[in-house]
Amino acid sequence: MPTDPLSEREREVLVLVLVAEGLGSDAIAARLTISKRRVDNHRANIRRKLNLNNAAELTRYAIENGLLGDAGGRFTP
């Protein structure tokens, strides 16, 4: 199995972006080739660290902090 070039922090940011794009944990896990449980853990860590309560707040955070690119365009890892 190849070494993951992303740090845990980078992976959490990536999960945040994908959540903000409306993808569910199963879709994010498939896209990043990680387990759904790991996605859920990253999602929980992000919400805890940023004191956010739901996916809508995660989305708002990503938009306000420029994590979705131009006009909320799709992010492609």
Secondary structure, DSSP 8 states (H G I E B T S, - for coil): -----S-HHHHHHHHHHHHHTT--HHHHHHHHTS-HHHHHHHHHHHHHHHT--SHHHHHHHHHHTTTT-GGG-----
